[in-house]
Amino acid sequence: MKEHFTSTSRLVTGSLRCLPIKSVEFQVQIKSFKQWLRVFGFADATNYYSPAYLRSFFHFLEGSNIHQINQITNNQIRLYIYYLAGKISDRTGRKLSQNYILNHLNAIKLFSRYLIKNKGQIVDAGIRFSNGERDSRIWLGKDEIKRLYDKCVLGKQGDMNRAILGLYYGMGLRRMEGIGIDISDIQWHNGLIYIRHAKLKQERYVPMIQAVQRDLEVYNYRYRISIFKRLGRIRDLLSSFPKMVDVLQEM
């Protein structure tokens, strides 16, 4: 089996294995994931480290009051990786190595693969972490996101802005992924959106949380058809260049 981790010194994972996990669902998933790795013959290093890395991720989620698999979003995985990028190692007194952080991300991606194949659940782990310079973009905090939502007034433009926020913040989509969504790509009945215009052509399904689906439904059934019928793009979800200029200028 192909090794899923970059070559790096074997760091002690005892502290990760001792992290407390309160969620019974998370505890069960760690055990099942560990058995799956062993049954399918993954490399020894993968069998040893992956459950510990997954436990660390679950511990982080519980700190954000997340205790179920169906509550995990792409943005939360992204926040966890950036949390690790800023963390100081107790052992070395320096920031965690990029290879070590990449190992954590690979473990989460492997867990996502396990969920799809064995549980029929989808956790979108489609993010990348570069071995080069870390992303210098500024990430908005919860208060800033709340202010954006508060500025989305009632009416056509406000509902469209909430739909845009749901796609890009709530679901963590890239700009062109959101623009490329066809209305037929949305599976309202099971809360999924099929992303066909993904980076590197890696098509995938992304789950919608309840609040995001509600905002998309309001925008779709009230305004989308009337907006795009005159543009000849009746099946588009968003316009070609969605912007929130009015909202951002008022912040």
Secondary structure, DSSP 8 states (H G I E B T S, - for coil): ----S--------HHHHTS----HHHHHHHHHHHHHHHHTT--HHHHHHHHHHHHHHHHHHHHTT--SGGG--HHHHHHHHHHHHT-B-TTTSSB--HHHHHHHHHHHHHHHHHHHHHT-----------SSS--------HHHHHHHHHT--SSHHHHHHHHHHIIIIIS---HHHHHT-BGGGEETTTTEEEE-S-GGG--EEEE--HHHHHHHHHHIIIIIHHHHHTTT-TTBSS-SS---HHHHHT-
